[in-house]
């Protein structure tokens, strides 16, 4: 048996799960938040209990120490040496990584070189890794990349139709995201079909779809950054590139200002005017709010459009999978998306089953006469990290 840590470091946060492997048992989990601010917050969960307290968290090294102290205090481990591996989520692996890797000087340098492609994420991930390395120098670390699963795409799927030199000089191309989730969903999805063509829908506040054939990604909706693809909680998704120039010209704002607006004030929030949260939008729909109704119609249409596109790309589809926060918990979103697919693709869902598929339920929701099976599978990116720790470190 091995105890391993799955870690996701953000610019001001550090999420973690401690696993006992190979049983894949979650021993505990938690998060350090508001790192670097005047007052931070530390949450620790185990055995259906939650321990939370506010405390200053100066930097990620302090957050790591809080985590390790909590593991000892709650007897999750007896000695720090009980931790046999640490896996770090890394958003951007660029063209360099098509699999998880053991972190060393070379891989660390490559991840650092990719910071311009994911400035908020890769820099934070490295800060987290270096904090663990400073406190637990004897423990080996691995990097698990959001982009790795999508490296099987062909050039005609990942290239952009701008000057080729931008690809050569600046690595501008489609990379995708949520790859660890899409890979997990495609593996679990095998139990629901004998076919080899799946469309996975990771629909959360950030959202992406992937077309998967024989267990490999052939297309995915996010692009150079997570701004591309479908409409999301606060992101525009795909948009005419000239919109940026026109808004800058009309409002006298900078490209950076509008870019931030496209990322943080658009999507469901931008159209509804009230919230990026689907629960708030659904409440607005019940009240007859026209902008909430429009936002939801756009949302479902954009998701359905990508499913239709990927149906063509795959040459058919055996299974559509919904997952992540919205995909797992909003029967209304799933129903609206599938209604957009019914006439062309013969997709039909059983509304009774659809309404039951919430709060972590994994199940088929398609009706018996649906031409494509549809299911809900709760995603588990952390367990994929834990599995790769065991695989790469031979634990």
C-alpha positions as CSV (number, residue, x, y, z in Angstrom):
1,X,0.0,0.0,0.0
2,X,1.2,3.5,-0.8
3,X,0.0,6.9,0.3
4,X,0.2,9.6,-2.4
5,X,-0.9,13.3,-2.6
6,X,-2.8,14.7,-5.6
7,X,-2.2,18.5,-5.6
8,X,-3.7,21.4,-7.6
9,X,-1.9,24.7,-6.8
10,X,-3.5,28.0,-7.9
11,X,-2.1,31.5,-7.6
12,X,-3.7,31.9,-4.2
13,X,-4.9,28.4,-3.3
14,X,-3.7,24.8,-2.8
15,X,-6.1,21.9,-3.2
16,X,-5.1,18.4,-2.1
17,X,-6.3,14.8,-1.7
18,X,-4.4,12.1,0.1
19,X,-5.0,8.6,-1.4
20,X,-4.3,5.1,-0.3
21,X,-3.2,3.2,-3.4
22,X,-3.9,0.9,-5.2
23,X,-7.3,0.8,-3.4
24,X,-7.9,4.4,-4.6
25,X,-9.3,5.2,-1.1
26,X,-9.5,8.9,-0.3
27,X,-8.1,9.4,3.2
28,X,-8.6,13.1,3.4
29,X,-8.8,16.2,1.3
30,X,-8.8,20.0,1.7
31,X,-7.8,23.4,0.5
32,X,-5.7,26.4,1.6
33,X,-7.3,29.6,0.2
34,X,-6.4,33.3,0.1
35,X,-2.7,32.5,0.2
36,X,-0.7,35.8,0.4
37,X,-3.6,37.9,1.6
38,X,-4.0,39.3,5.1
39,X,-6.1,36.4,6.3
40,X,-6.2,32.9,4.7
41,X,-8.5,30.0,5.2
42,X,-7.6,26.3,5.6
43,X,-10.2,23.5,5.2
44,X,-9.5,19.9,6.0
45,X,-12.0,17.0,5.4
46,X,-11.9,13.4,6.5
47,X,-14.4,10.7,7.5
48,X,-17.4,13.0,6.6
49,X,-16.0,15.7,9.0
50,X,-14.9,19.2,8.1
51,X,-12.3,21.2,10.0
52,X,-12.0,24.8,9.0
53,X,-10.1,27.8,10.4
54,X,-8.9,31.2,9.4
55,X,-5.1,31.9,9.7
56,X,-2.6,34.0,7.8
57,X,-1.0,32.0,5.0
58,X,1.9,34.0,3.9
59,X,2.9,31.8,0.9
60,X,2.6,28.4,-0.6
61,X,5.3,27.0,1.6
62,X,3.2,27.9,4.7
63,X,0.2,26.3,3.0
64,X,2.2,23.1,2.5
65,X,3.3,23.1,6.1
66,X,-0.3,23.6,7.2
67,X,-1.3,20.6,5.1
68,X,1.4,18.3,6.4
69,X,0.7,19.4,10.1
70,X,-3.0,18.5,9.5
71,X,-2.1,15.1,8.1
72,X,0.0,14.4,11.2
73,X,-2.6,15.9,13.7
74,X,-5.4,13.8,12.2
75,X,-3.2,10.7,12.0
76,X,-3.6,10.3,8.3
77,X,0.1,9.6,8.3
78,X,2.5,8.7,11.2
79,X,5.7,10.1,9.6
80,X,6.3,12.4,6.6
81,X,8.1,9.5,5.0
82,X,4.7,7.8,4.7
83,X,4.0,10.1,1.7
84,X,5.6,8.2,-1.2
85,X,4.7,10.4,-4.1
86,X,3.1,13.8,-5.0
87,X,1.3,14.5,-8.3
88,X,0.8,18.1,-9.5
89,X,-1.9,19.2,-11.9
90,X,-0.2,21.4,-14.7
91,X,-2.6,23.2,-17.0
92,X,-0.2,23.8,-20.0
93,X,2.2,21.2,-21.2
94,X,2.6,22.7,-24.7
95,X,3.8,20.4,-27.5
96,X,6.4,18.9,-25.1
97,X,4.3,16.4,-23.1
98,X,1.9,13.7,-24.3
99,X,1.9,11.9,-20.9
100,X,2.6,12.7,-17.3
101,X,6.2,12.9,-16.3
102,X,8.5,12.7,-13.3
103,X,9.4,16.2,-12.3
104,X,13.1,17.0,-12.7
105,X,15.2,19.9,-13.7
106,X,14.5,19.4,-17.4
107,X,10.7,19.0,-17.1
108,X,10.5,21.9,-14.6
109,X,12.4,24.1,-17.1
110,X,10.0,23.2,-19.9
111,X,6.9,23.9,-17.7
112,X,8.5,27.3,-16.8
113,X,9.1,28.1,-20.5
114,X,5.3,27.6,-21.1
115,X,4.3,30.3,-18.6
116,X,3.5,32.7,-21.4
117,X,0.8,30.3,-22.7
118,X,-0.8,29.9,-19.2
119,X,0.6,32.8,-17.0
120,X,-1.9,32.4,-14.2
121,X,-1.7,28.6,-14.0
122,X,1.8,27.3,-14.8
123,X,3.5,29.8,-12.6
124,X,1.3,28.9,-9.7
125,X,1.7,25.1,-10.3
126,X,5.5,25.6,-10.1
127,X,5.3,27.6,-6.9
128,X,3.3,24.7,-5.4
129,X,5.8,22.1,-6.6
130,X,8.8,24.1,-5.3
131,X,7.1,24.5,-1.9
132,X,6.6,20.7,-1.5
133,X,10.2,20.2,-2.8
134,X,11.6,22.5,-0.1
135,X,9.8,20.8,2.7
136,X,9.8,17.2,1.4
137,X,13.0,17.0,-0.6
138,X,13.1,13.2,-0.4
139,X,9.7,12.7,-2.0
140,X,9.4,12.3,-5.8
141,X,7.0,14.5,-7.7
142,X,5.2,14.1,-11.0
143,X,3.5,16.5,-13.4
144,X,0.1,15.6,-14.8
145,X,-0.9,17.9,-17.8
146,X,-4.3,19.1,-18.8
147,X,-3.1,19.2,-22.4
148,X,-1.4,15.8,-22.6
149,X,-4.5,13.8,-23.6
150,X,-5.1,16.1,-26.5
151,X,-1.7,15.6,-28.1
152,X,-3.1,12.9,-30.3
153,X,-4.9,15.5,-32.4
154,X,-3.8,15.8,-36.0
155,X,-2.3,19.1,-37.4
156,X,-5.5,19.9,-39.3
157,X,-7.4,19.7,-36.0
158,X,-5.0,21.7,-33.9
159,X,-3.6,24.3,-36.3
160,X,-5.0,27.9,-36.7
161,X,-5.3,29.5,-40.1
162,X,-3.0,32.4,-39.2
163,X,0.6,32.9,-40.5
164,X,2.5,29.7,-40.1
165,X,5.4,31.5,-38.5
166,X,3.3,32.2,-35.4
167,X,3.2,28.4,-34.8
168,X,6.9,28.1,-35.5
169,X,8.0,31.0,-33.3
170,X,5.4,31.2,-30.6
171,X,3.8,27.7,-30.5
172,X,0.4,29.2,-31.3
173,X,-2.0,26.3,-31.9
174,X,-4.9,24.5,-30.2
175,X,-3.9,22.7,-27.0
176,X,-7.2,22.1,-25.2
177,X,-7.7,21.7,-21.5
178,X,-9.5,19.3,-19.0
179,X,-7.6,16.5,-20.7
180,X,-7.3,14.5,-17.4
181,X,-11.1,14.6,-17.0
182,X,-11.8,13.7,-20.7
183,X,-9.4,10.7,-20.4
184,X,-11.1,9.5,-17.2
185,X,-14.6,9.9,-18.8
186,X,-13.5,8.0,-21.9
187,X,-12.2,5.1,-19.7
188,X,-15.3,4.9,-17.5
189,X,-17.6,5.3,-20.6
190,X,-16.4,2.0,-22.0
191,X,-18.8,0.1,-19.7
192,X,-21.8,1.8,-21.4
193,X,-20.9,0.9,-25.0
194,X,-19.1,-1.6,-27.2
195,X,-18.5,1.2,-29.7
196,X,-15.3,3.3,-30.0
197,X,-16.7,6.8,-30.6
198,X,-17.5,9.1,-27.7
199,X,-18.1,12.7,-27.2
200,X,-17.3,13.8,-23.7
201,X,-18.8,17.0,-22.3
202,X,-16.9,18.5,-19.3
203,X,-19.5,21.2,-18.4
204,X,-18.6,23.3,-15.4
205,X,-17.9,27.0,-14.9
206,X,-15.2,26.4,-17.5
207,X,-16.3,23.9,-20.1
208,X,-14.9,21.8,-22.9
209,X,-15.9,19.0,-25.2
210,X,-13.7,16.3,-26.8
211,X,-14.2,13.9,-29.6
212,X,-12.7,10.5,-28.7
213,X,-12.0,7.6,-31.0
214,X,-10.4,4.3,-29.8
215,X,-9.6,6.0,-26.5
216,X,-7.7,8.9,-28.1
217,X,-8.6,12.5,-28.5
218,X,-9.1,13.6,-32.1
219,X,-10.6,17.1,-31.4
220,X,-11.3,19.3,-28.5
221,X,-13.1,22.6,-28.1
222,X,-10.7,24.7,-26.0
223,X,-7.8,26.3,-27.9
224,X,-4.6,28.1,-27.2
225,X,-6.2,29.0,-23.9
226,X,-9.4,28.0,-22.1
227,X,-11.2,31.0,-23.7
228,X,-12.1,29.1,-26.8
229,X,-14.9,26.6,-27.5
230,X,-18.4,26.7,-26.1
231,X,-20.0,29.6,-24.1
232,X,-19.1,29.2,-20.4
233,X,-19.9,30.8,-17.0
234,X,-17.9,33.9,-17.6
235,X,-16.1,33.2,-20.9
236,X,-17.3,34.0,-24.4
237,X,-16.2,30.8,-26.0
238,X,-15.6,31.1,-29.8
239,X,-16.1,34.6,-31.1
240,X,-15.4,36.5,-34.3
241,X,-11.9,37.8,-33.9
242,X,-13.0,41.2,-35.3
243,X,-15.2,41.7,-32.3
244,X,-12.1,42.4,-30.2
245,X,-10.9,45.1,-32.6
246,X,-14.4,46.7,-32.9
247,X,-15.0,46.9,-29.1
248,X,-11.5,48.4,-28.6
249,X,-12.2,51.0,-31.3
250,X,-15.7,51.9,-30.0
251,X,-14.9,52.0,-26.3
252,X,-11.3,53.3,-26.5
253,X,-10.2,50.4,-24.2
254,X,-7.0,48.3,-24.6
255,X,-6.9,44.8,-26.0
256,X,-5.9,43.5,-22.5
257,X,-8.9,45.1,-20.9
258,X,-11.4,43.6,-23.4
259,X,-9.5,40.2,-23.2
260,X,-10.1,40.2,-19.5
261,X,-13.7,41.0,-20.0
262,X,-14.1,38.1,-22.5
263,X,-12.7,35.8,-19.8
264,X,-14.3,37.1,-16.7
265,X,-17.5,39.1,-17.5
266,X,-19.0,37.3,-20.5
267,X,-20.7,34.0,-21.1
268,X,-23.7,33.2,-19.0
269,X,-22.9,36.2,-16.8
270,X,-22.6,38.6,-19.7
271,X,-25.8,37.6,-21.4
272,X,-28.0,37.1,-18.3
273,X,-26.6,40.1,-16.4
274,X,-27.2,38.4,-13.1
275,X,-24.8,35.4,-12.6
276,X,-22.4,32.9,-14.1
277,X,-24.0,30.1,-12.0
278,X,-26.6,27.9,-13.8
279,X,-28.6,27.6,-10.6
280,X,-29.1,31.3,-10.6
281,X,-30.0,31.3,-14.3
282,X,-32.5,28.6,-13.8
283,X,-34.1,30.5,-11.0
284,X,-34.3,33.5,-13.3
285,X,-36.0,31.4,-16.0
286,X,-38.7,30.4,-13.5
287,X,-39.3,34.1,-12.9
288,X,-39.6,34.7,-16.6
289,X,-36.3,36.7,-17.0
290,X,-35.9,37.0,-20.7
291,X,-32.1,37.4,-20.6
292,X,-31.8,34.3,-18.5
293,X,-34.0,32.4,-21.0
294,X,-31.8,33.7,-23.9
295,X,-28.6,32.8,-22.0
296,X,-29.8,29.2,-21.5
297,X,-30.9,28.8,-25.1
298,X,-27.5,30.0,-26.3
299,X,-25.7,27.8,-23.9
300,X,-27.5,24.6,-25.0
301,X,-27.2,25.6,-28.7
302,X,-23.4,26.1,-28.4
303,X,-22.9,22.7,-26.7
304,X,-25.2,21.0,-29.2
305,X,-23.3,22.6,-32.1
306,X,-20.1,21.1,-30.9
307,X,-21.6,17.7,-30.4
308,X,-22.9,17.9,-34.0
309,X,-19.5,19.0,-35.3
310,X,-17.8,16.1,-33.4
311,X,-20.4,13.6,-34.7
312,X,-19.2,14.4,-38.2
313,X,-15.5,14.4,-37.2
314,X,-15.9,10.9,-35.6
315,X,-18.1,9.6,-38.4
316,X,-20.8,8.8,-35.9
317,X,-21.1,8.5,-32.1
318,X,-21.8,5.7,-29.7
319,X,-21.9,7.6,-26.5
320,X,-22.3,11.2,-25.2
321,X,-21.1,11.8,-21.7
322,X,-22.0,14.7,-19.4
323,X,-19.8,15.6,-16.5
324,X,-18.4,18.3,-14.2
325,X,-20.4,20.7,-12.0
326,X,-23.1,21.6,-14.5
327,X,-23.0,18.4,-16.5
328,X,-23.4,16.3,-13.4
329,X,-26.0,18.4,-11.6
330,X,-28.3,20.2,-14.1
331,X,-31.0,18.1,-15.7
332,X,-32.3,21.2,-17.4
333,X,-29.0,21.8,-19.3
334,X,-28.7,18.2,-20.3
335,X,-32.4,18.2,-21.5
336,X,-32.0,21.4,-23.5
337,X,-28.8,20.2,-25.2
338,X,-30.3,16.8,-26.1
339,X,-33.5,18.5,-27.5
340,X,-31.2,20.4,-29.9
341,X,-29.8,17.0,-31.1
342,X,-33.0,15.0,-31.4
343,X,-34.1,15.8,-34.9
344,X,-30.7,15.5,-36.6
345,X,-29.1,12.8,-34.5
346,X,-32.0,10.9,-32.9
347,X,-30.8,11.6,-29.4
348,X,-33.6,11.1,-26.8
349,X,-33.3,11.1,-23.1
350,X,-35.6,9.7,-20.4
351,X,-36.6,12.7,-18.4
352,X,-37.3,10.6,-15.2
353,X,-33.8,9.2,-15.4
354,X,-32.3,12.6,-16.3
355,X,-33.9,14.2,-13.2
356,X,-32.4,11.5,-11.0
357,X,-28.9,12.0,-12.3
358,X,-27.6,14.5,-9.8
359,X,-25.4,14.7,-6.7
360,X,-22.8,12.3,-7.9
361,X,-25.0,9.7,-9.6
362,X,-23.5,7.8,-12.5
363,X,-26.1,6.4,-14.9
364,X,-27.5,6.2,-18.4
365,X,-30.2,8.8,-19.1
366,X,-31.0,8.1,-22.7
367,X,-34.3,6.5,-23.6
368,X,-34.3,3.0,-25.1
369,X,-35.1,4.3,-28.6
370,X,-32.3,6.9,-28.6
371,X,-29.9,6.4,-31.5
372,X,-27.0,7.5,-29.3
373,X,-26.6,6.5,-25.7
374,X,-26.3,9.4,-23.2
375,X,-24.9,9.1,-19.7
376,X,-23.8,11.1,-16.7
377,X,-20.4,10.2,-15.2
378,X,-19.0,12.3,-12.3
379,X,-15.4,13.1,-13.2
380,X,-12.4,12.4,-11.0
381,X,-9.3,14.2,-12.1
382,X,-7.5,13.6,-8.8
383,X,-7.7,9.8,-9.0
384,X,-6.1,10.0,-12.4
385,X,-3.2,11.9,-10.8
386,X,-3.0,9.3,-8.1
387,X,-2.9,6.5,-10.7
388,X,-0.1,8.2,-12.6
389,X,1.9,8.7,-9.4
390,X,1.8,4.9,-8.9
391,X,2.5,4.1,-12.5
392,X,5.4,6.5,-13.0
393,X,7.1,5.9,-9.6
394,X,6.5,2.1,-9.7
395,X,4.8,2.2,-6.2
